[in-house]
Every structure is written in structure tokens, then in C-alpha cells.
Amino acid sequence: MPSDCLFCKLYAEGDHVRKADGFAAIKDINPRADTHLLVIPERHVETFRDVGEFPADEVQRMLAFVAETAREAGLDDYRVMVNVGPGGGQTVFHLHWHVLGGRMTGMPG
């Protein structure tokens, strides 16, 4: 774990909406929707480009965790996004998934 990684720190000691099986969900501090959660893996991988570093079963568990997080948040219709690299809007370089539901602000259609 890089000592300066915000999401590594939040995984270890953050205020989690849920946490299980090597993944955690937290509320985004700059929400772009009525519900805006971030799903972060415990394993530090900088970007989605590097998702191949995860074993296939761990990727499957991560996607199931994203879906279960949305369900537990009461979302039937929602958006799941991953920003990749600075040009793609990524500002924290630890792989994370945005789960957005309800009224969205400042988001492309």
C-alpha cells in the first residue's frame, strides 16, 4: 500500500457504507447524484487499465460487490462508472467504481 494513497487509507479506516471480501463502499465527498458511492478494492491498483493484476475470481467478486452495493442502497436504476487516467477524469489513482443513482448533476447523458 502506498503510504500516500487516500483510498488505501479510506479502505483501512474510512466511514464505510459497507465492507466485505476485500472491497469497501464509501460516500463520495463531492456527490454528482442523489446517491453517489465509491467502491474501492483493498488491493492497490492505480487504474482500470491495470485490472488484469486481479485474478479472475477477484474481478467477479468486485463486480458482484458493486451490484450488491447498489441494491443495498435501494437503487433499481443506476449508473456505474470508472474514470481511467487524468484525461478520463481520474483524480485519485486507486481503482474505484462510481455508483450513481437518482437525480444526477453535471453528468453526461
N, C-alpha and C positions, 0 to 999 in steps of 0.2 A: 504494500500500500504506500503510495507516495505521501509523504508527511504533509504536503500542502494541498492535497485533493479535498475539496469541500464535500463532495459526495461520499468519499470514503469515510470522512468524519461523521457526516449525517447518517450514514448506514450504521456506524458503530454507536452513536449516541444521540441521534436525532429524535424528533417527535414523530413517530411513525403512525400512519393510518392503519397499516398492517405490516407484518413482517413474518416471513416463513421461508424455509427451504433455500436460504441464500439470497433472498430478494426482499426489498422493503419498498413501501409506498409512502410518500410524504406529500403534503400540500405544497404546491408551487407558491413561492413568496411573491410572484408577480403574475397572478392568475389572468388568463386570457379567455376564461369561460366561467359559468356559474360553478362548475366542478372542474378543477384543474389539478390533477395529481401527477406526480412523477414516480415512475417505477425505476429503481436502481438495483443493479446486482451488487452483491458483496464483492465479487471478483472485479478488480480494477482493469477495465479495458477502456481505452480512450474514446473510441468512436465505433459506430456501427460497422464501419469499414473493417474492423478487427473482430467482428462477431465470430469468425472462424476459429478464434482461440478457445471458444467454448465447445465442449463435447456436445454432440447432437442431442443427447438426453437433457442436458442443462438448458439448451436453447428451447427445447419443448417445454420444460418446466417454467422457463422465463415467460414464454408466450401464454401459458396457462395461468401464470400469476397475474399477468396484465389483464386477461379476460376476467378472472375472478375478482380482481381489484375493482374493475368497472361494475361488475354485478353487485358486489358488496356496497358500492357507493350508490346503488339504486339506479344505475344508468341502463336504459334499454337501447337508446340510440346515442352513439358517441363517436369520437374520432381518436385514433391512436396515431401519434406522430413520432418520428425520430429525426432530429436535426443532425446532419453529418457535415462536420468541418465548419470553419468560420463563414464560408460563402453560403452554407446551408442554414446558417443561424445558430450553430452550436456555440455556446459561450462557456459551458463547463465541460471539460474534457474527461468525462467519465460517462460511458454509455448510459443513456437513460431514455425512457419512453414517456411521452406526454399522453395522458388520458384526459380527454376534454369532453364535457357533456353540458347540455343546457345551452343557454344563450352565450354565443361566442363573440368576443370583441377583438378587432384588429387581426382577424384570421382570414386568409384567402378562402374563397368558396370551395 
